[in-house]
Amino acid sequence: MMNDAEIVSYRVYPSPNASVELTEITYMSGGMKVKGLLAEPKQEGEFEGIVYMRGGIQHVGMVRPARVAQFASRGFVVFAPYYRGNRGGEGRDEFGGADLQDAVSSVDVLKQSTKWKDGRIHLFSFSRGGLMALWTAILREDITSTVHWAGVSDVVFTYKEREDMRRMMKRVIGGSPNSAPDAYRERTALFRVGEIDARVLIIHGLKDENVSPEQSIMLEDALREAQKPVETWYFPDYTHHFPSWHNAKIVRDLTDWMKAQ
């Protein structure tokens, strides 16, 4: 039986950025073959690593090559897991259940890049990816910093605030917070953020109606209560998706922040 993070195959992937090489990787996670996208700068050298935790579920919020290449062009090796059950990967996307192993294992997949600079791994997450990144930072001791942009931190809160997602969450998680409370509690990382050693940056638009700012505020409060280092960038006029010009600037700013940690 193959071990977690053992790479099964590589496939060259068309890159939208002339300075970045993309490779789709199939790797093992929990006994399943799952996939993700690796982005490496073409220039010579060793680079810090970012594991990019996508949002959404299944085809919604899927990893975008241009976005991953954007981060790599800032001088990082980037690996973005698709999570199981996506793009031909085995298993089923469970919205923070057993598929958390896909995120945790992806750190070791990134470390197999010959261009990775030993000792420096950061996490970047957006929306649902916040859940995946929080657990990865809790379960691993080799994470330098983690960025949570409009991130989910409490699955019960998500169920209550997103009526349009309840049917999907019942199907994927196995019921509602009332009928399957343990399944929701097991997915909620807020109770264990005291185990995070990485430095944390929280980014959120205060007009966000997809993932409410309260989720970030709860995370900030929990980290401060645990006396963990946390920085926040809140934007009063923005929703879940920022204007492209400011989004690009924030990517520059947050990657500079990562390098400074």
NORDA-V825513 format. One line per field, one symbol per residue. psi: psi as a letter, one per 20 degrees, with the letter a starting at -180 (. if undefined). Layout:
# NORDA-V825513
psi = ???
This chain:
# NORDA-V825513
psi = pqqqjppgqqpppppipijppqpppprqokjqorrrppppqhqqrqqqqppooraaqcipjqpphhgghgghijlqpppoqhqqjqljqrappjljchihhhgghhghghiipijpopiopqppqpchhhgghghghgiqjkpgrppoolqphohgggghinhiiggghggghkarhghlhhhgghioihijiiipiqqppppppijpigoqhhhhggggggghhjlqppqpnqohjqbhpqqhghghghggghhggghi.
